[in-house]
Amino acid sequence: MPIINDIEEAYPVTIRKSKKIRDVYRLVTMKGRMLCSKSYDIPEPEVHFIARVMIHLAETGFPYGPRIISTKTQALWATRKEKPYMITNWVWGRSPDFKERSEWKKAIRTLAKFHRHAEGITLDDIPAGRDRYATLQNTIEHYRINISEHQGIGDISTFISLCDQAIHYLNQPKSIEAINYEASVRAFVHGDYNYPNLVMDRKDSIHLIDFENTSLQARMADLAHVLHRNCSWNGEEMVRWVEYYDRKRPLSSEDRHLLFALLHVPYPLVRTIRLNKNDSIIKNTMPQNTIIDKYVNALKIMI
């Protein structure tokens, strides 16, 4: 059965046309409403968790998250070809251009706004794979293994040391307090906060899309991720944007120590390793030790 027929059977909408864009379908109803259909290759309890995150954001007044369309039976998703799929509003716009300072600033402001709402989610059962408060060290250890398996890229000792430092700082009292606090307030993250998962609408507001990687996790993981992706190995620039975030959502001393730990992770190198199998390409992207030393020293300002 064509996707339009399946959707019309499950949802109280009549579809005029559909178009596949990346991993979703853009739908246009007979009334001119634009919707997004996304299928998930994950267990239904995890889809329910994602849906609850979206609903929580809407209920707490965050205006820039997806809005779920309920089925005819008021379910949060339907099933097609044995896979769950969800329909939300479609945000018409484009990805923000982080090379434009004003759009980058707006993305940091939007992240701070999102994080103000990203706590207090109520769910009786959390899927094990979505409760990640205690997984940060395991993730860093996995990164360490990834790097150690690429001896051919040159001297990796500095990057191994960064992983060890990150784990050390992660286990300091203030970092532990930060994680415990995040768990106590049921904080959650987007999980992949960066320009491909953001849409700037016609009014220049930035919306978050694609919550597939959302989880219960310390919110500083989101901030560390977007800084690693866009300010790689530039500690002074990172600190500047941490302070900007802080003006929009004040950070505790514990938050800062946790972020300090996460920014020691050599994530840019890990990501390059994942994307490239050619050691020479990876080697060409590795910063010199002098750059790394300058980066690490600059991070100390934030604590």
Backbone as numpy.savetxt, mean C-alpha at the origin, in Angstrom:
# Nx Ny Nz CAx CAy CAz Cx Cy Cz
-21.29 -17.56 -19.98 -22.14 -16.36 -19.98 -21.25 -15.11 -19.98
-21.52 -14.15 -20.86 -20.73 -12.91 -20.89 -20.77 -12.19 -19.55
-19.71 -11.44 -19.26 -19.61 -10.77 -17.97 -20.78 -9.83 -17.72
-21.26 -9.15 -18.76 -22.38 -8.22 -18.57 -23.61 -8.95 -18.07
-23.89 -10.12 -18.66 -25.06 -10.90 -18.23 -24.93 -11.34 -16.78
-23.72 -11.78 -16.40 -23.49 -12.22 -15.02 -23.72 -11.07 -14.04
-23.19 -9.91 -14.39 -23.33 -8.75 -13.50 -24.79 -8.34 -13.38
-25.50 -8.30 -14.49 -26.90 -7.89 -14.46 -27.77 -8.89 -13.70
-27.36 -10.15 -13.71 -28.09 -11.17 -12.97 -27.89 -11.00 -11.47
-26.69 -10.57 -11.07 -26.36 -10.48 -9.64 -26.62 -9.10 -9.05
-26.54 -8.06 -9.88 -26.61 -6.69 -9.37 -27.82 -5.94 -9.94
-28.31 -4.96 -9.20 -29.47 -4.18 -9.66 -29.06 -3.07 -10.64
-28.35 -3.45 -11.69 -27.89 -2.49 -12.68 -28.09 -3.07 -14.08
-28.21 -2.19 -15.05 -28.26 -2.59 -16.46 -27.05 -1.97 -17.15
-26.21 -2.83 -17.72 -24.94 -2.39 -18.28 -25.09 -2.07 -19.77
-24.64 -0.91 -20.17 -24.67 -0.51 -21.58 -23.42 -0.98 -22.31
-22.26 -0.88 -21.64 -21.02 -1.35 -22.27 -19.97 -1.62 -21.20
-18.97 -2.40 -21.58 -17.87 -2.72 -20.66 -16.56 -2.68 -21.43
-15.49 -2.40 -20.70 -14.16 -2.37 -21.30 -13.14 -2.88 -20.30
-12.31 -3.84 -20.72 -11.28 -4.38 -19.83 -10.09 -3.42 -19.80
-9.69 -3.02 -18.61 -8.54 -2.15 -18.41 -7.65 -2.77 -17.35
-6.47 -3.23 -17.76 -5.58 -3.98 -16.88 -6.33 -5.18 -16.28
-6.48 -5.22 -14.96 -7.12 -6.39 -14.35 -8.55 -6.12 -13.90
-9.17 -5.05 -14.42 -10.54 -4.73 -14.04 -11.37 -4.44 -15.30
-12.68 -4.37 -15.09 -13.59 -3.94 -16.16 -14.20 -2.60 -15.78
-14.19 -1.69 -16.75 -14.93 -0.44 -16.57 -16.31 -0.63 -17.18
-17.33 -0.42 -16.37 -18.71 -0.62 -16.79 -19.42 0.72 -16.89
-20.28 0.84 -17.87 -21.13 2.02 -18.00 -22.58 1.54 -18.00
-23.38 2.03 -17.05 -24.77 1.60 -16.96 -25.64 2.39 -17.94
-26.87 1.93 -18.10 -27.81 2.62 -18.99 -28.09 4.04 -18.50
-27.90 4.27 -17.19 -28.12 5.60 -16.64 -26.87 6.48 -16.71
-25.81 5.92 -17.31 -24.58 6.69 -17.46 -23.62 6.60 -16.29
-23.94 5.77 -15.31 -23.06 5.62 -14.15 -21.87 4.74 -14.52
-20.68 5.13 -14.04 -19.48 4.35 -14.32 -19.08 3.54 -13.09
-18.88 2.23 -13.33 -18.56 1.31 -12.24 -17.29 0.53 -12.58
-16.73 -0.09 -11.55 -15.52 -0.90 -11.70 -15.79 -2.31 -11.20
-15.50 -3.31 -12.01 -15.64 -4.71 -11.61 -14.26 -5.34 -11.50
-13.95 -5.87 -10.32 -12.64 -6.48 -10.09 -12.82 -7.87 -9.49
-12.19 -8.86 -10.10 -12.24 -10.22 -9.56 -11.00 -10.49 -8.71
-11.12 -11.45 -7.80 -10.05 -11.76 -6.85 -9.72 -13.24 -6.90
-8.44 -13.53 -6.96 -7.98 -14.92 -6.94 -7.47 -15.27 -5.55
-8.31 -14.99 -4.55 -7.98 -15.23 -3.15 -9.20 -15.81 -2.45
-9.04 -16.42 -1.28 -10.19 -16.99 -0.57 -11.23 -15.93 -0.20
-12.49 -16.35 -0.12 -13.58 -15.43 0.18 -13.41 -14.68 1.51
-12.88 -15.32 2.57 -12.69 -14.55 3.81 -11.78 -13.33 3.61
-10.80 -13.44 2.71 -9.93 -12.29 2.45 -10.65 -11.22 1.64
-11.52 -11.65 0.73 -12.33 -10.69 -0.02 -13.25 -9.94 0.94
-13.81 -10.67 1.91 -14.67 -10.04 2.91 -13.88 -9.02 3.72
-12.64 -9.35 4.05 -11.80 -8.41 4.79 -11.58 -7.13 3.98
-11.25 -7.28 2.70 -11.04 -6.11 1.84 -12.30 -5.26 1.78
-13.45 -5.93 1.65 -14.72 -5.20 1.59 -14.97 -4.44 2.89
-14.67 -5.07 4.01 -14.89 -4.41 5.30 -13.98 -3.19 5.47
-12.77 -3.27 4.96 -11.88 -2.11 4.99 -12.50 -0.95 4.22
-13.01 -1.24 3.03 -13.62 -0.18 2.21 -14.85 0.41 2.90
-15.66 -0.45 3.49 -16.87 0.02 4.18 -16.49 0.86 5.39
-15.48 0.42 6.14 -15.03 1.18 7.31 -14.61 2.59 6.90
-13.86 2.69 5.83 -13.41 4.01 5.37 -14.60 4.90 5.02
-15.59 4.32 4.34 -16.78 5.10 3.97 -17.55 5.52 5.21
-17.71 4.60 6.15 -18.50 4.87 7.35 -17.83 5.90 8.26
-16.51 5.97 8.22 -15.81 6.93 9.08 -15.58 8.27 8.38
-16.10 8.41 7.17 -16.06 9.70 6.50 -14.88 9.97 5.60
-14.10 8.93 5.27 -12.99 9.14 4.34 -13.56 9.19 2.92
-13.42 10.32 2.23 -14.12 10.49 0.94 -13.39 9.95 -0.27
-12.18 9.42 -0.09 -11.36 9.08 -1.25 -11.07 7.59 -1.38
-11.96 6.75 -0.84 -11.83 5.31 -0.99 -12.92 4.76 -1.88
-12.80 3.49 -2.31 -13.83 2.88 -3.15 -15.16 2.77 -2.42
-16.24 2.87 -3.17 -17.59 2.70 -2.63 -18.18 1.42 -3.23
-18.49 0.47 -2.36 -18.98 -0.83 -2.82 -20.44 -0.75 -3.25
-20.75 -1.40 -4.37 -22.12 -1.56 -4.84 -22.61 -2.93 -4.38
-23.69 -2.99 -3.64 -24.21 -4.27 -3.13 -24.97 -5.02 -4.23
-25.03 -6.34 -4.09 -25.78 -7.17 -5.03 -27.28 -7.05 -4.75
-28.07 -7.74 -5.54 -29.52 -7.73 -5.34 -29.91 -8.29 -3.98
-29.04 -9.16 -3.43 -29.32 -9.75 -2.11 -28.56 -9.03 -1.00
-28.02 -7.86 -1.30 -27.27 -7.03 -0.36 -25.93 -7.64 0.05
-25.41 -8.55 -0.76 -24.07 -9.09 -0.52 -23.03 -8.08 -0.99
-21.82 -8.20 -0.44 -20.75 -7.26 -0.78 -20.01 -7.65 -2.05
-20.18 -8.87 -2.49 -19.57 -9.31 -3.74 -20.38 -10.47 -4.31
-20.08 -10.83 -5.54 -20.73 -11.96 -6.20 -19.64 -12.92 -6.67
-20.05 -14.01 -7.29 -19.09 -15.00 -7.77 -19.31 -15.25 -9.25
-18.22 -15.29 -9.98 -18.27 -15.58 -11.42 -17.14 -16.53 -11.75
-17.48 -17.64 -12.39 -16.49 -18.67 -12.73 -15.70 -19.08 -11.49
-16.42 -19.24 -10.39 -15.88 -19.71 -9.11 -14.89 -18.72 -8.48
-14.88 -17.49 -8.96 -14.03 -16.46 -8.35 -14.90 -15.31 -7.85
-14.62 -14.82 -6.64 -15.38 -13.66 -6.16 -14.99 -12.40 -6.93
-15.97 -11.55 -7.14 -15.68 -10.25 -7.74 -16.52 -9.19 -7.06
-16.02 -7.98 -7.09 -16.65 -6.87 -6.39 -16.87 -5.72 -7.37
-17.96 -4.99 -7.17 -18.22 -3.82 -7.99 -18.18 -2.57 -7.11
-17.41 -1.60 -7.55 -17.30 -0.33 -6.84 -17.51 0.81 -7.84
-17.51 2.03 -7.32 -17.56 3.18 -8.21 -16.28 3.27 -9.04
-16.39 3.86 -10.22 -15.21 4.12 -11.05 -14.81 5.58 -10.88
-13.55 5.80 -10.56 -13.06 7.18 -10.42 -12.44 7.59 -11.75
-13.03 8.60 -12.38 -12.52 9.07 -13.67 -11.37 10.03 -13.42
-10.22 9.72 -13.99 -9.07 10.60 -13.81 -7.80 9.95 -14.30
-6.69 10.29 -13.69 -5.38 9.78 -14.10 -4.51 9.56 -12.87
-3.45 8.81 -13.06 -2.49 8.65 -11.97 -1.77 9.97 -11.72
-1.53 10.31 -10.46 -0.78 11.54 -10.18 0.65 11.42 -10.70
1.21 12.53 -11.09 2.59 12.60 -11.56 3.46 13.06 -10.40
4.20 12.13 -9.81 4.99 12.46 -8.63 6.20 13.33 -8.96
6.48 13.52 -10.24 7.55 14.46 -10.60 7.08 15.90 -10.43
5.76 16.06 -10.40 5.18 17.37 -10.11 5.08 17.52 -8.59
5.81 18.45 -8.05 5.89 18.60 -6.60 4.51 18.75 -5.96
3.62 19.49 -6.60 2.29 19.72 -6.01 1.50 18.42 -5.91
1.66 17.54 -6.90 0.92 16.28 -6.88 1.53 15.29 -5.88
2.85 15.32 -5.76 3.51 14.50 -4.74 3.09 14.94 -3.34
3.06 16.24 -3.11 2.63 16.76 -1.80 1.20 16.33 -1.51
0.36 16.39 -2.52 -1.04 16.00 -2.33 -1.14 14.52 -1.99
-0.28 13.70 -2.57 -0.29 12.27 -2.27 0.10 12.02 -0.82
1.08 12.76 -0.31 1.47 12.61 1.09 0.34 13.09 2.01
-0.30 14.18 1.66 -1.44 14.67 2.45 -2.57 13.65 2.45
-2.83 13.07 1.29 -3.91 12.08 1.19 -3.59 10.85 2.02
-2.32 10.44 2.03 -1.92 9.29 2.85 -2.16 9.59 4.32
-1.80 10.79 4.76 -2.03 11.17 6.16 -3.52 11.16 6.49
-4.34 11.67 5.57 -5.80 11.65 5.77 -6.31 10.22 5.86
-5.85 9.39 4.94 -6.24 7.98 4.95 -5.88 7.33 6.28
-4.67 7.58 6.75 -4.21 6.96 8.00 -5.01 7.43 9.21
-5.57 8.62 9.16 -6.42 9.07 10.27 -7.68 8.22 10.38
-8.10 7.64 9.28 -9.30 6.79 9.27 -8.96 5.30 9.35
-7.69 4.96 9.17 -7.28 3.56 9.04 -7.04 2.91 10.40
-8.06 2.91 11.22 -7.99 2.23 12.51 -9.42 1.96 12.99
-9.51 1.04 13.96 -10.81 0.76 14.57 -11.72 -0.13 13.75
-11.17 -0.86 12.79 -12.01 -1.74 11.99 -12.55 -2.87 12.86
-13.83 -3.19 12.69 -14.47 -4.23 13.50 -14.75 -5.46 12.64
-14.12 -6.55 13.01 -14.32 -7.83 12.35 -14.13 -8.93 13.39
-15.05 -9.88 13.41 -14.93 -10.97 14.38 -13.77 -11.88 14.02
-13.65 -12.19 12.75 -12.60 -13.11 12.30 -11.72 -12.43 11.27
-10.44 -12.36 11.55 -9.47 -11.80 10.61 -8.74 -12.95 9.93
-8.76 -13.03 8.61 -7.99 -14.08 7.94 -6.52 -14.01 8.35
-5.94 -15.16 8.60 -4.56 -15.20 9.10 -3.60 -14.43 8.20
-3.80 -14.51 6.91 -2.91 -13.83 5.98 -3.04 -12.33 5.97
-4.09 -11.80 6.64 -4.29 -10.35 6.65 -3.93 -9.72 8.00
-3.53 -10.51 8.95 -3.09 -10.00 10.26 -1.56 -10.00 10.25
-0.97 -8.84 9.96 0.46 -8.79 9.67 1.26 -7.94 10.65
0.70 -7.64 11.81 1.44 -6.82 12.77 2.79 -7.45 13.13
2.81 -8.78 13.21 4.02 -9.46 13.67 4.91 -9.94 12.54
4.65 -9.50 11.31 5.37 -10.06 10.16 6.52 -9.19 9.66
6.70 -8.00 10.21 7.71 -7.09 9.66 9.11 -7.69 9.70
9.46 -8.31 10.82 10.81 -8.89 10.90 10.98 -10.03 9.91
9.96 -10.88 9.77 10.05 -11.98 8.81 10.23 -11.45 7.39
9.54 -10.36 7.08 9.67 -9.77 5.75 11.09 -9.29 5.50
11.67 -8.61 6.49 13.04 -8.11 6.33 14.02 -9.27 6.22
13.81 -10.32 7.01 14.68 -11.50 6.92 14.59 -12.14 5.54
13.40 -12.13 4.97 13.22 -12.67 3.61 13.97 -11.80 2.60
13.91 -10.49 2.78 14.67 -9.59 1.91 16.17 -9.88 2.01
16.63 -10.13 3.22 18.05 -10.41 3.45 18.48 -11.65 2.66
17.62 -12.65 2.67 17.90 -13.88 1.91 17.94 -13.58 0.42
16.97 -12.79 -0.06 16.94 -12.41 -1.48 18.27 -11.78 -1.91
18.76 -10.87 -1.08 20.01 -10.18 -1.42 21.19 -11.15 -1.38
21.24 -11.99 -0.34 22.38 -12.90 -0.16 22.48 -13.93 -1.28
21.37 -14.17 -1.97 21.37 -15.13 -3.09 21.92 -14.52 -4.37
22.28 -13.25 -4.34 22.78 -12.57 -5.54 24.21 -12.08 -5.32
25.10 -13.03 -5.03 26.51 -12.69 -4.81 27.14 -12.08 -6.06
26.58 -12.39 -7.23 27.16 -11.93 -8.48 27.00 -10.45 -8.75
26.23 -9.76 -7.93 26.01 -8.33 -8.18 27.11 -7.47 -7.55
28.03 -8.11 -6.84 29.12 -7.35 -6.23 29.10 -7.43 -4.72
29.69 -6.44 -4.08 29.78 -6.42 -2.62 28.40 -6.11 -2.03
27.81 -7.12 -1.42 26.46 -6.95 -0.85 26.49 -6.78 0.66
27.67 -6.72 1.23 27.78 -6.69 2.70 27.06 -5.48 3.30
27.14 -4.33 2.63 26.49 -3.13 3.15 24.97 -3.32 3.21
24.41 -3.97 2.21 22.96 -4.16 2.15 22.49 -5.22 3.15
23.33 -6.23 3.34 23.03 -7.22 4.39 23.06 -6.53 5.75
24.05 -5.65 5.94 24.16 -4.91 7.20 22.94 -4.02 7.42
22.42 -3.40 6.36 21.22 -2.58 6.49 20.03 -3.41 6.96
19.89 -4.61 6.43 18.82 -5.50 6.89 18.98 -5.81 8.37
20.22 -6.10 8.77 20.48 -6.40 10.18 20.18 -5.19 11.07
20.55 -4.01 10.61 20.26 -2.80 11.38 18.75 -2.57 11.49
18.05 -2.80 10.38 16.60 -2.62 10.40 15.95 -3.55 11.42
16.39 -4.79 11.45 15.85 -5.75 12.41 16.20 -5.32 13.84
17.43 -4.84 14.02 17.84 -4.36 15.35 16.94 -3.23 15.82
16.74 -2.23 14.97 15.90 -1.09 15.35 14.44 -1.49 15.50
14.03 -2.47 14.74 12.65 -2.96 14.84 12.38 -3.59 16.20
13.42 -4.12 16.81 13.27 -4.78 18.10 13.60 -3.88 19.29
13.79 -2.62 19.04 13.99 -1.67 20.13 12.65 -1.33 20.78
12.65 -0.98 22.07 11.39 -0.78 22.81 10.39 0.14 22.13
10.84 1.27 21.59 9.87 2.21 21.01 9.22 1.66 19.74
9.98 0.93 18.94 9.40 0.32 17.75 8.38 -0.74 18.15
8.71 -1.51 19.16 7.78 -2.53 19.65 6.51 -1.88 20.19
6.68 -0.77 20.92 5.51 -0.04 21.44 4.64 0.46 20.29
5.27 0.94 19.23 4.52 1.45 18.08 3.67 0.35 17.47
4.26 -0.82 17.27 3.53 -1.94 16.67 2.41 -2.40 17.60
2.70 -2.47 18.89 1.67 -2.89 19.86 0.50 -1.90 19.87
0.82 -0.62 19.77 -0.26 0.39 19.73 -1.10 0.21 18.48
-0.45 0.04 17.34 -1.19 -0.14 16.09 -2.12 -1.36 16.18
-1.63 -2.42 16.80 -2.47 -3.60 16.97 -3.64 -3.31 17.91
-3.40 -2.52 18.95 -4.45 -2.24 19.94 -5.59 -1.41 19.35
-5.28 -0.59 18.33 -6.33 0.24 17.71 -6.80 -0.36 16.38
-6.37 -1.57 16.09 -6.76 -2.26 14.85 -6.44 -1.39 13.63
-5.21 -0.93 13.56 -4.79 -0.12 12.42 -4.60 -0.99 11.18
-4.77 -0.38 10.02 -4.56 -1.12 8.78 -3.88 -0.23 7.75
-3.34 -0.87 6.71 -2.62 -0.15 5.66 -3.27 -0.44 4.31
-2.96 0.42 3.34 -3.37 0.15 1.96 -2.56 -1.03 1.42
-1.27 -1.01 1.67 -0.42 -2.13 1.29 0.38 -1.93 0.02
-0.02 -0.98 -0.82 0.75 -0.68 -2.03 0.47 0.76 -2.44
0.71 1.68 -1.52 0.40 3.09 -1.75 1.46 3.71 -2.64
1.11 3.89 -3.91 2.00 4.53 -4.87 1.16 4.96 -6.07
1.73 5.74 -6.96 0.93 6.37 -8.02 0.09 5.42 -8.88
0.52 4.14 -9.15 -0.36 3.30 -9.97 -1.70 2.99 -9.29
-1.75 3.08 -7.97 -2.97 2.78 -7.23 -3.65 4.03 -6.69
-3.35 5.15 -7.31 -3.97 6.42 -6.96 -4.56 7.04 -8.22
-5.68 7.71 -8.07 -6.32 8.39 -9.21 -6.60 9.83 -8.81
-6.14 10.76 -9.63 -6.45 12.17 -9.42 -7.67 12.52 -10.26
-8.75 12.92 -9.59 -9.99 13.18 -10.30 -10.00 14.58 -10.94
-11.14 14.92 -11.51 -11.24 16.20 -12.25 -11.16 17.41 -11.33
-11.36 17.19 -10.04 -11.24 18.29 -9.07 -9.87 18.29 -8.39
-8.97 17.43 -8.91 -7.59 17.31 -8.41 -7.51 16.68 -7.02
-8.55 15.96 -6.61 -8.47 15.17 -5.38 -7.89 13.80 -5.73
-7.12 13.23 -4.82 -6.51 11.93 -5.05 -7.31 10.85 -4.34
-7.67 9.80 -5.10 -8.44 8.68 -4.57 -7.56 7.44 -4.52
-7.77 6.60 -3.50 -7.07 5.33 -3.39 -7.89 4.25 -4.08
-7.24 3.43 -4.90 -7.90 2.30 -5.54 -7.08 1.04 -5.26
-7.65 -0.10 -5.62 -6.98 -1.40 -5.52 -6.46 -1.69 -4.11
-7.36 -2.16 -3.28 -7.02 -2.50 -1.89 -6.66 -3.97 -1.73
-6.23 -4.61 -2.79 -5.97 -6.05 -2.75 -4.89 -6.42 -1.72
-3.96 -5.51 -1.44 -2.88 -5.80 -0.50 -3.12 -5.22 0.89
-4.33 -4.76 1.15 -4.61 -4.19 2.47 -4.50 -5.25 3.56
-4.10 -4.83 4.75 -3.96 -5.77 5.86 -3.91 -5.00 7.17
-4.06 -5.74 8.27 -3.81 -5.16 9.59 -2.30 -5.06 9.74
-1.81 -3.84 9.78 -0.37 -3.60 9.80 -0.12 -2.19 10.32
1.07 -1.97 10.83 1.46 -0.63 11.30 1.44 0.34 10.13
0.80 1.49 10.33 0.61 2.44 9.24 1.90 3.01 8.71
2.96 2.97 9.50 4.24 3.47 9.01 4.77 2.62 7.85
4.25 1.40 7.70 4.66 0.57 6.56 4.25 1.22 5.24
3.07 1.85 5.21 2.63 2.58 4.01 3.56 3.75 3.70
3.87 4.53 4.74 4.72 5.71 4.53 6.12 5.29 4.09
6.67 4.26 4.72 7.99 3.77 4.33 7.99 3.31 2.87
6.91 2.64 2.47 6.83 2.10 1.11 6.87 3.22 0.07
6.03 4.23 0.25 5.96 5.29 -0.76 7.25 6.12 -0.77
7.90 6.26 0.38 9.18 6.97 0.42 10.28 6.17 -0.26
10.33 4.87 0.00 11.31 4.01 -0.67 11.13 4.07 -2.19
9.90 4.06 -2.64 9.63 4.02 -4.08 9.95 5.34 -4.78
9.88 6.44 -4.06 9.99 7.74 -4.72 11.13 8.62 -4.25
11.80 8.23 -3.17 12.94 9.02 -2.67 14.12 8.09 -2.38
14.32 7.10 -3.21 15.32 6.06 -2.95 16.69 6.63 -2.60
17.21 6.21 -1.45 18.56 6.53 -0.98 18.79 8.03 -0.79
17.71 8.77 -0.65 17.84 10.22 -0.40 17.25 10.51 0.98
18.09 10.37 1.99 17.62 10.51 3.36 17.10 11.90 3.68
17.77 12.93 3.18 17.33 14.30 3.46 15.93 14.55 2.89
15.70 14.05 1.68 14.39 14.22 1.05 13.33 13.45 1.83
13.67 12.24 2.25 12.72 11.44 3.03 12.32 12.16 4.31
13.31 12.66 5.03 13.04 13.34 6.30 12.15 14.56 6.06
12.40 15.26 4.97 11.58 16.44 4.64 10.11 16.04 4.50
9.84 14.90 3.86 8.45 14.49 3.64 7.85 13.81 4.86
8.69 13.23 5.70 8.20 12.72 6.98 7.68 13.89 7.81
8.42 14.99 7.81 7.99 16.16 8.58 6.72 16.77 7.97
6.60 16.71 6.67 5.38 17.22 6.02 4.18 16.36 6.40
4.36 15.04 6.36 3.31 14.12 6.81 2.94 14.42 8.25
3.95 14.65 9.08 3.74 14.90 10.51 2.88 16.14 10.74
2.98 17.12 9.86 2.16 18.32 10.01 0.69 18.03 9.70
0.43 17.00 8.94 -0.95 16.63 8.60 -1.51 15.57 9.55
-0.64 14.70 10.03 -1.02 13.68 11.02 0.17 13.49 11.95
0.15 14.11 13.11 1.31 14.08 14.01 1.77 12.66 14.34
3.07 12.47 14.25 3.68 11.18 14.55 4.17 11.15 15.99
3.95 10.03 16.65 4.49 9.85 17.99 5.98 9.52 17.90
6.66 9.62 19.02 8.07 9.22 19.05 8.21 7.76 18.66
7.23 6.95 19.07 7.25 5.52 18.74 7.10 5.31 17.24
6.17 6.06 16.62 6.01 5.98 15.16 7.32 6.28 14.45
7.99 7.31 14.91 9.23 7.74 14.26 10.31 6.67 14.37
10.40 6.04 15.52 11.40 4.98 15.67 11.08 3.78 14.78
9.80 3.46 14.66 9.43 2.35 13.78 9.73 2.71 12.32
9.39 3.91 11.92 9.67 4.35 10.56 11.17 4.37 10.30
11.93 4.82 11.28 13.40 4.83 11.18 13.91 3.43 10.88
13.35 2.44 11.56 13.75 1.05 11.32 13.40 0.62 9.90
12.18 0.92 9.47 11.72 0.47 8.15 12.47 1.14 7.01
12.93 2.36 7.24 13.66 3.06 6.18 15.11 2.58 6.07
15.56 1.77 7.01 16.88 1.14 6.89 16.83 -0.07 5.94
15.65 -0.57 5.68 15.52 -1.73 4.79 15.95 -1.31 3.38
16.86 -2.06 2.75 17.30 -1.70 1.38 16.27 -2.12 0.34
15.05 -1.63 0.51 13.95 -2.06 -0.35 14.18 -1.75 -1.84
14.76 -0.60 -2.19 14.99 -0.35 -3.61 15.81 -1.45 -4.29
16.82 -1.96 -3.59 17.62 -3.04 -4.16 16.80 -4.32 -4.25
16.04 -4.62 -3.21 15.20 -5.83 -3.21 14.24 -5.80 -4.40
13.63 -4.66 -4.62 12.67 -4.53 -5.72 13.37 -4.70 -7.07
14.56 -4.13 -7.21 15.31 -4.29 -8.46 15.66 -5.74 -8.71
16.03 -6.45 -7.65 16.34 -7.88 -7.77 15.11 -8.65 -8.25
13.96 -8.32 -7.70 12.73 -9.01 -8.08 12.36 -8.76 -9.55
12.65 -7.55 -10.03 12.25 -7.18 -11.39 13.26 -7.58 -12.45
14.52 -7.80 -12.06 15.58 -8.09 -13.04 16.33 -9.36 -12.67
16.46 -10.25 -13.64 17.23 -11.47 -13.43 18.69 -11.28 -13.82
18.99 -10.19 -14.49 20.34 -9.92 -14.97 21.15 -9.22 -13.89
22.20 -9.88 -13.40 23.01 -9.32 -12.31 23.66 -8.00 -12.68
24.04 -7.85 -13.95 24.72 -6.60 -14.35 23.77 -5.41 -14.27
22.50 -5.64 -14.61 21.51 -4.56 -14.50 21.31 -4.18 -13.04
21.21 -5.20 -12.19 21.03 -4.96 -10.75 22.23 -4.18 -10.20
23.43 -4.60 -10.60 24.65 -3.98 -10.10 24.71 -2.49 -10.45
24.24 -2.15 -11.64 24.29 -0.75 -12.09 23.36 0.16 -11.29
22.40 -0.42 -10.59 21.46 0.40 -9.80 21.87 0.50 -8.33
22.92 -0.22 -7.95 23.34 -0.22 -6.55 24.08 1.06 -6.20
23.65 1.76 -5.15 24.35 2.98 -4.75 25.70 2.67 -4.12
26.62 3.62 -4.21 27.93 3.46 -3.58 27.79 3.60 -2.06
28.78 3.08 -1.36 28.74 3.11 0.11 28.68 4.53 0.66
29.31 5.48 -0.04 29.27 6.87 0.45 27.84 7.41 0.42
27.09 7.03 -0.60 25.69 7.46 -0.70 24.86 6.82 0.40
25.13 5.55 0.67 24.39 4.85 1.71 24.70 5.45 3.08
25.97 5.74 3.33 26.35 6.36 4.61 25.65 7.70 4.80
25.61 8.49 3.74 24.94 9.80 3.81 23.44 9.61 4.06
22.87 8.60 3.42 21.44 8.29 3.58 21.12 7.93 5.03
21.89 7.01 5.59 21.65 6.54 6.95 21.83 7.68 7.96
22.85 8.48 7.77 23.08 9.61 8.69 21.93 10.61 8.65
21.38 10.84 7.47 20.27 11.79 7.34 19.02 11.29 8.06
18.81 9.98 8.06 17.62 9.42 8.70 17.59 9.69 10.20
18.78 9.84 10.80 18.85 10.02 12.25 18.13 11.29 12.72
17.97 12.24 11.81 17.33 13.50 12.18 15.88 13.28 12.61
15.23 12.27 12.03 13.80 12.10 12.30 13.51 11.59 13.71
14.53 11.06 14.40 14.28 10.58 15.76 15.02 11.44 16.79
